[in-house]
Amino acid sequence: MTTSPELAEAAAWLVRSGYPHDWSGREAPPAALREAIVDAVHADPDRTLHGGELTRDEVAYWIGQEIPTTEGAR
C-alpha cells in the first residue's frame, strides 16, 4: 500500500498531537491511515517515540497493542 503525501502529512500531524500515547478511541482507524501512522511513528525524527530502535514491524505490533485494528489490517 502506497501512502499519499497528504495522508502521510496528516498521520505525522496526528502522531505529533499525542497519538497513540494519548488515545481513547475504541474504533480502529481505516487501514490506510493506520499504515501511515505506523510509518510516521517509525520515522520518529525526534527519537522521542521509541528512541529510533524499533523496526517498522515492531512499531506496528506496539501500536496494535494500544489501538484496535480493523479486520484485514496489518
Residue pairs with C-beta under 8 A, 6 or more apart in sequence:
1 31
1 32
1 35
3 11
3 32
3 35
3 36
3 39
7 32
7 33
7 36
8 36
8 39
8 40
10 33
10 36
11 33
11 36
11 37
11 39
11 40
12 40
12 43
14 37
14 40
15 37
15 40
15 41
15 49
19 37
20 37
20 41
20 63
20 66
20 67
23 66
23 67
25 67
26 68
27 68
28 34
28 67
28 68
28 69
28 70
28 73
29 37
29 67
29 70
30 70
31 69
31 70
31 72
31 73
31 74
34 63
34 67
34 69
34 70
34 73
34 74
35 73
35 74
37 63
38 56
38 59
38 60
38 63
38 74
39 56
41 49
41 50
41 59
41 63
42 54
42 55
42 56
42 59
44 50
44 51
44 52
50 58
50 59
50 62
54 62
60 74
